[in-house]
């Protein structure tokens, strides 16, 4: 596997664009398009929130029922969630407009929205934006970057990743982009994520690969404990690499899943590290747990702890908060046996063993916790299972951003 530059336009046959449609924001891009020259196998995972936005309902139907997908159109600023029958009708009009301009079937168009809940889409601006997107779409990496920037809301940076792999002598590319900064606590995938690939693979295996991989990537991040109404992760595979179609779980399938995992994990970590107001990516790795389920519960309990997140922001080695979070995770363990460590780029420091604090340097601990990526390692001493979760610190700016987000 080779890491390359780019995102959704890295794979063969994919074009993209990002434009200003003035949906909510002024003087910034707020609509994006992804288009494939060839029909695509489509897979998707969606929010587990009972309250589902209209585009989630639209996309679930397209992924499950349509013969193929060929385009995704996205708007930022308004989520089109809790908008009733009108909201779903606007999804349809958004897809119809895109289909007309591209000359493809309506049920080959996926739609996505992100932003304020409860507001109706200004459909005239949406259709105007679609026209501009189709006119400006191109295959360049720059076009992919424009699309990645156009789906941002409170994100401070755009998020992209791409890799190539070799399958039976054929180069296959997988690329993706995502957005997400607040209301991040996925129980399926992420806020909005889009992955494109030129691999030839069956729809069933594409969906299975996606379902499985989100469990250890997007489902292991949290910024604020809120699962969005709009969470959507879509994968489009157009087969234009020319490899023999993957129809069974052979060596080629696992090469693809390795590439997919890299894209998913990279984008998930970018999202966690760009949490609203965040100054650091906060990672917790649990090792030697009794089961994978336990390891996941323990690691997520730590990165979701508001007190621990605040301590990370303050560069305070308050390990008691970590132990407390582990204790209410729902996993039974002996606190006298576990060990805790802080890790930075170059240093690893033990802070807890045999039921008590070990002798460590507060200055060195503070230095580790001042790095832009902070890692806690928890050794449960109970088995062979492990899991990693990613979050961010909790800062004053998180409250500032969310206190007046709607107004």
HUZIUR-V653828 format. One record per pair of residues at least 6 apart in sequence whose ideal C-beta (glycine too) atoms are under 7 Angstrom apart, sorted by the first residue. I is the first residue (numbers start at 0). GAP is how many residues later the second one is. D is the distance in whole Angstrom. If there is no record, write none. Layout:
# HUZIUR-V653828
I:GAP:D ; I:GAP:D
This chain:
# HUZIUR-V653828
0:162:5 ; 0:164:5 ; 0:257:6 ; 0:258:6 ; 0:261:7 ; 1:161:6 ; 1:162:5 ; 2:160:5 ; 3:6:6 ; 3:158:5 ; 3:159:6 ; 3:160:6 ; 4:136:6 ; 4:157:7 ; 5:135:5 ; 5:138:6 ; 5:154:7 ; 5:156:4 ; 5:169:5 ; 6:137:4 ; 6:138:7 ; 6:141:6 ; 6:153:3 ; 6:154:7 ; 6:155:6 ; 6:168:5 ; 6:169:6 ; 6:170:4 ; 7:6:6 ; 7:8:5 ; 7:26:5 ; 7:136:5 ; 7:139:6 ; 7:167:6 ; 7:168:6 ; 7:169:5 ; 7:186:6 ; 7:188:5 ; 8:6:6 ; 8:7:5 ; 8:130:6 ; 8:131:6 ; 8:132:6 ; 8:134:6 ; 8:135:4 ; 9:134:7 ; 9:152:4 ; 9:163:5 ; 9:165:4 ; 10:162:4 ; 10:163:7 ; 10:164:6 ; 10:185:5 ; 10:186:5 ; 10:187:4 ; 11:161:7 ; 11:186:4 ; 11:228:4 ; 11:229:6 ; 12:23:5 ; 12:24:4 ; 12:25:5 ; 12:185:6 ; 12:225:5 ; 12:227:4 ; 13:20:7 ; 13:22:5 ; 13:125:7 ; 13:182:5 ; 14:20:5 ; 14:122:4 ; 14:123:6 ; 14:124:5 ; 14:128:7 ; 15:16:7 ; 15:17:6 ; 15:18:5 ; 15:121:6 ; 15:127:5 ; 15:128:5 ; 15:131:4 ; 16:15:7 ; 16:16:5 ; 16:116:5 ; 16:119:4 ; 16:120:4 ; 16:126:6 ; 16:129:6 ; 16:130:6 ; 17:11:4 ; 17:14:5 ; 17:128:3 ; 17:129:4 ; 17:131:6 ; 17:132:3 ; 18:10:6 ; 18:12:5 ; 18:110:6 ; 18:113:4 ; 18:114:6 ; 18:117:6 ; 18:131:7 ; 19:8:7 ; 19:9:5 ; 19:10:6 ; 20:9:6 ; 20:10:4 ; 20:104:5 ; 20:105:7 ; 20:107:6 ; 20:108:3 ; 21:103:6 ; 22:7:5 ; 22:52:6 ; 22:54:4 ; 22:55:6 ; 22:99:6 ; 22:102:5 ; 23:6:7 ; 23:53:3 ; 23:54:6 ; 23:91:6 ; 24:52:5 ; 28:117:6 ; 28:120:5 ; 28:121:4 ; 29:45:6 ; 29:46:5 ; 29:47:5 ; 29:120:6 ; 30:43:7 ; 30:44:5 ; 30:98:4 ; 30:102:6 ; 30:119:6 ; 31:42:5 ; 31:115:4 ; 31:118:4 ; 31:119:5 ; 32:38:7 ; 32:40:5 ; 32:100:4 ; 32:101:7 ; 32:104:6 ; 32:114:7 ; 33:37:7 ; 33:38:4 ; 33:113:6 ; 33:160:6 ; 33:162:7 ; 34:35:7 ; 34:36:5 ; 34:67:6 ; 34:102:6 ; 35:34:5 ; 35:200:6 ; 35:202:5 ; 37:200:4 ; 37:201:7 ; 37:202:6 ; 38:29:4 ; 38:31:5 ; 38:69:7 ; 39:28:6 ; 39:29:5 ; 39:30:6 ; 39:196:4 ; 39:197:6 ; 39:198:5 ; 40:27:7 ; 40:160:7 ; 40:162:4 ; 40:165:5 ; 40:196:5 ; 41:20:7 ; 41:21:5 ; 41:26:7 ; 41:27:4 ; 41:192:7 ; 41:194:6 ; 42:20:7 ; 42:160:7 ; 42:163:4 ; 42:164:4 ; 42:167:5 ; 42:192:5 ; 43:15:6 ; 43:19:4 ; 43:188:7 ; 43:189:6 ; 43:190:5 ; 44:143:5 ; 44:144:4 ; 44:165:6 ; 44:166:6 ; 44:169:6 ; 44:188:5 ; 45:10:5 ; 45:13:7 ; 45:14:6 ; 45:142:6 ; 45:185:6 ; 45:186:6 ; 46:9:6 ; 46:141:6 ; 46:180:6 ; 46:181:6 ; 46:182:6 ; 46:183:7 ; 46:184:4 ; 47:139:4 ; 47:140:5 ; 47:179:6 ; 48:178:5 ; 48:179:7 ; 48:180:5 ; 50:31:7 ; 50:178:5 ; 51:177:6 ; 52:26:6 ; 52:27:6 ; 52:28:4 ; 52:60:7 ; 52:176:5 ; 52:177:4 ; 53:26:5 ; 53:29:6 ; 53:33:4 ; 53:34:5 ; 53:37:5 ; 54:25:6 ; 54:36:5 ; 54:56:5 ; 54:57:5 ; 54:58:5 ; 54:175:7 ; 55:174:6 ; 55:176:6 ; 56:31:6 ; 57:30:7 ; 57:33:4 ; 57:53:6 ; 58:51:5 ; 58:52:7 ; 58:173:6 ; 58:175:7 ; 61:7:6 ; 61:45:6 ; 61:48:6 ; 65:41:4 ; 65:42:6 ; 67:40:6 ; 68:39:5 ; 68:41:6 ; 68:167:6 ; 69:34:5 ; 69:38:4 ; 70:27:6 ; 70:31:6 ; 70:33:6 ; 70:37:7 ; 70:38:5 ; 71:38:4 ; 71:40:7 ; 71:122:6 ; 71:162:6 ; 72:21:6 ; 72:25:5 ; 72:36:7 ; 72:38:6 ; 72:57:6 ; 72:60:7 ; 73:38:4 ; 73:77:5 ; 73:118:7 ; 74:38:5 ; 74:46:7 ; 74:51:6 ; 75:38:5 ; 75:39:6 ; 75:74:7 ; 75:75:5 ; 75:76:6 ; 75:77:5 ; 76:38:4 ; 77:35:6 ; 77:37:5 ; 77:38:6 ; 77:41:5 ; 77:43:6 ; 78:34:5 ; 78:35:6 ; 78:36:5 ; 78:37:6 ; 78:38:5 ; 78:150:7 ; 78:151:5 ; 79:7:5 ; 79:10:6 ; 79:11:7 ; 79:33:4 ; 79:41:5 ; 80:36:5 ; 80:148:4 ; 80:149:6 ; 81:35:5 ; 81:36:5 ; 82:37:6 ; 85:34:6 ; 86:33:7 ; 89:30:7 ; 89:31:5 ; 89:33:5 ; 90:20:5 ; 92:30:6 ; 93:17:5 ; 93:32:5 ; 94:11:5 ; 94:14:4 ; 94:16:6 ; 95:10:5 ; 96:30:4 ; 96:33:5 ; 97:11:5 ; 97:32:5 ; 98:6:6 ; 98:7:4 ; 98:9:7 ; 98:10:5 ; 100:29:6 ; 100:30:6 ; 100:33:4 ; 101:32:6 ; 109:124:6 ; 111:80:5 ; 111:120:5 ; 112:117:6 ; 113:37:7 ; 113:39:6 ; 113:65:6 ; 113:77:6 ; 113:78:5 ; 113:116:6 ; 114:38:6 ; 115:290:6 ; 116:112:6 ; 136:6:7 ; 143:16:7 ; 143:33:7 ; 144:13:6 ; 144:15:7 ; 146:30:7 ; 147:10:4 ; 147:11:6 ; 147:12:5 ; 147:29:4 ; 148:9:5 ; 150:28:4 ; 150:41:6 ; 151:6:6 ; 151:27:5 ; 152:26:7 ; 152:28:7 ; 153:27:4 ; 153:28:5 ; 153:122:5 ; 153:247:6 ; 154:24:5 ; 154:26:5 ; 154:119:6 ; 155:118:6 ; 156:117:6 ; 158:18:6 ; 158:19:5 ; 158:20:7 ; 158:108:6 ; 158:111:4 ; 158:112:6 ; 159:17:5 ; 160:14:7 ; 160:15:6 ; 160:102:5 ; 160:105:4 ; 160:106:6 ; 161:11:7 ; 161:12:7 ; 161:13:4 ; 162:11:6 ; 162:96:5 ; 162:99:6 ; 162:100:7 ; 163:7:5 ; 163:8:7 ; 163:9:5 ; 164:7:5 ; 164:90:5 ; 164:91:7 ; 164:94:5 ; 166:76:5 ; 166:85:5 ; 166:88:6 ; 167:75:6 ; 167:76:6 ; 167:84:7 ; 169:71:6 ; 169:72:6 ; 169:73:4 ; 170:70:7 ; 171:25:7 ; 171:26:6 ; 171:27:5 ; 171:69:5 ; 171:71:6 ; 172:24:7 ; 172:25:6 ; 173:21:7 ; 173:23:4 ; 173:85:5 ; 173:86:6 ; 173:89:6 ; 174:21:6 ; 175:17:7 ; 175:18:6 ; 175:19:4 ; 175:20:7 ; 175:87:5 ; 175:91:6 ; 176:17:6 ; 177:12:6 ; 177:14:6 ; 177:15:4 ; 177:89:4 ; 177:93:6 ; 178:12:6 ; 178:13:5 ; 179:10:5 ; 179:11:3 ; 179:12:7 ; 179:91:4 ; 180:93:5 ; 180:94:6 ; 180:95:5 ; 181:41:6 ; 181:42:6 ; 181:94:4 ; 181:219:7 ; 181:220:6 ; 182:41:7 ; 182:43:4 ; 182:45:5 ; 183:7:6 ; 183:37:6 ; 183:38:6 ; 183:39:4 ; 183:40:6 ; 183:87:6 ; 183:91:7 ; 184:37:5 ; 184:39:7 ; 184:40:5 ; 184:41:5 ; 184:42:5 ; 185:32:5 ; 185:33:5 ; 185:35:7 ; 185:41:7 ; 185:45:6 ; 186:32:6 ; 186:40:5 ; 187:26:6 ; 187:31:7 ; 187:43:6 ; 188:25:5 ; 188:29:4 ; 188:42:6 ; 188:44:3 ; 189:28:4 ; 189:41:6 ; 189:43:6 ; 189:78:7 ; 189:81:6 ; 190:37:6 ; 190:39:7 ; 190:40:6 ; 191:38:7 ; 191:40:6 ; 192:40:4 ; 192:74:6 ; 193:40:5 ; 194:40:4 ; 194:68:6 ; 195:40:5 ; 196:40:5 ; 197:40:6 ; 197:41:7 ; 197:42:4 ; 197:43:4 ; 198:38:5 ; 198:40:7 ; 198:42:6 ; 198:44:6 ; 198:57:6 ; 199:39:4 ; 199:41:7 ; 199:43:5 ; 199:44:7 ; 199:45:4 ; 199:46:7 ; 200:36:5 ; 200:44:6 ; 200:45:4 ; 200:55:7 ; 201:43:7 ; 201:44:7 ; 201:45:5 ; 204:41:6 ; 204:48:6 ; 205:29:6 ; 205:31:6 ; 208:47:7 ; 208:48:5 ; 208:51:6 ; 209:25:5 ; 212:44:7 ; 212:47:6 ; 212:48:5 ; 212:51:5 ; 213:19:7 ; 213:50:7 ; 216:44:7 ; 216:47:4 ; 216:48:5 ; 216:51:5 ; 217:15:7 ; 217:46:6 ; 217:50:5 ; 219:76:7 ; 219:80:7 ; 219:167:7 ; 219:168:6 ; 219:169:5 ; 219:170:6 ; 220:47:5 ; 220:50:6 ; 220:51:4 ; 220:168:7 ; 220:169:5 ; 220:170:7 ; 221:78:7 ; 221:81:6 ; 221:82:5 ; 221:169:5 ; 222:49:7 ; 222:52:4 ; 222:53:7 ; 222:168:6 ; 222:169:6 ; 224:79:6 ; 238:6:7 ; 245:6:5 ; 245:7:5 ; 245:10:7 ; 267:122:6 ; 268:12:6 ; 268:121:5 ; 271:9:6 ; 271:118:4 ; 271:119:6 ; 271:120:6 ; 272:8:4 ; 272:119:6 ; 274:117:4 ; 275:122:5 ; 275:125:5 ; 275:126:7 ; 276:118:4 ; 276:120:3 ; 276:121:4 ; 276:124:6 ; 277:114:4 ; 277:115:6 ; 277:117:6 ; 278:34:7 ; 278:114:6 ; 278:116:6 ; 279:32:6 ; 279:92:6 ; 279:93:7 ; 279:94:5 ; 279:112:6 ; 279:113:5 ; 280:91:7 ; 280:92:5 ; 280:109:6 ; 280:111:6 ; 281:21:6 ; 281:27:7 ; 281:30:5 ; 281:92:5 ; 281:109:5 ; 281:110:5 ; 281:111:6 ; 282:90:7 ; 282:91:7 ; 282:92:5 ; 282:105:6 ; 282:107:5 ; 283:15:5 ; 283:18:4 ; 283:19:5 ; 283:92:5 ; 283:94:7 ; 283:105:5 ; 284:14:7 ; 284:90:7 ; 284:92:5 ; 284:101:7 ; 284:103:5 ; 285:9:4 ; 285:12:5 ; 285:13:4 ; 285:92:5 ; 285:94:6 ; 285:100:6 ; 285:101:6 ; 286:90:7 ; 286:92:5 ; 286:99:5 ; 287:91:5 ; 287:92:5 ; 287:93:6 ; 287:94:6 ; 287:95:6 ; 287:96:7 ; 288:6:4 ; 288:9:6 ; 288:91:5 ; 288:93:6 ; 288:94:6 ; 288:96:4 ; 288:97:6 ; 289:92:4 ; 289:93:4 ; 289:95:7 ; 290:92:7 ; 290:94:5 ; 291:93:5 ; 291:95:6 ; 293:37:5 ; 293:91:7 ; 294:90:5 ; 294:91:5 ; 294:92:4 ; 295:91:4 ; 296:32:5 ; 296:33:6 ; 296:34:5 ; 297:28:6 ; 297:31:5 ; 297:33:5 ; 297:80:6 ; 298:88:5 ; 298:89:6 ; 298:90:4 ; 299:89:5 ; 300:24:5 ; 300:25:6 ; 300:27:7 ; 300:28:4 ; 301:6:6 ; 301:20:6 ; 301:23:5 ; 301:24:7 ; 301:74:6 ; 302:86:5 ; 302:87:6 ; 302:88:3 ; 303:87:7 ; 304:16:6 ; 304:20:4 ; 305:88:6 ; 306:14:5 ; 307:13:4 ; 307:14:6 ; 307:17:6 ; 308:82:7 ; 308:84:5 ; 308:85:4 ; 309:84:5 ; 310:7:4 ; 310:10:6 ; 311:57:6 ; 311:62:6 ; 311:81:4 ; 312:80:4 ; 312:81:6 ; 312:82:5 ; 314:51:5 ; 314:54:4 ; 314:55:5 ; 316:25:7 ; 316:34:6 ; 316:45:6 ; 316:48:4 ; 316:49:7 ; 316:52:6 ; 318:21:6 ; 318:32:5 ; 318:33:6 ; 321:18:6 ; 321:54:6 ; 322:12:7 ; 322:29:7 ; 325:52:7 ; 332:47:6 ; 332:49:6 ; 334:20:6 ; 335:18:6 ; 335:19:4 ; 336:44:5 ; 337:40:6 ; 337:41:6 ; 337:42:5 ; 337:43:6 ; 338:11:6 ; 338:13:6 ; 338:14:5 ; 338:40:4 ; 339:11:5 ; 339:12:4 ; 339:36:7 ; 339:38:6 ; 340:7:6 ; 340:8:6 ; 340:9:5 ; 340:10:7 ; 340:36:4 ; 341:7:5 ; 341:9:6 ; 341:23:6 ; 341:26:5 ; 341:27:7 ; 341:34:6 ; 342:32:4 ; 342:34:6 ; 343:24:4 ; 343:27:5 ; 344:26:6 ; 346:17:7 ; 346:21:6 ; 348:11:6 ; 348:15:6 ; 348:16:6 ; 348:19:6 ; 349:8:5 ; 349:10:7 ; 350:6:7 ; 350:7:6 ; 350:9:6 ; 350:14:7 ; 351:6:6 ; 367:6:7
